[in-house]
């Protein structure tokens, strides 16, 4: 039996220039690049999160990551 799981990774740079990835489980189906870009802009503009390297200061990009799990049956 196969099962798949999709996550949305939002990638930012923090104050010290390191990449930080925020993972969102089960994003809405059909989410668009424009919606992802808008959400990332809100996060940066409103200083919603910070990291061990400081505030998130730049949106780098987003990606949908789908994992397929195959159950092993005896």
Helices and strands as residue ranges (DSSP letters): E 2-14, E 19-25, H 33-45, E 50-51, E 54-70
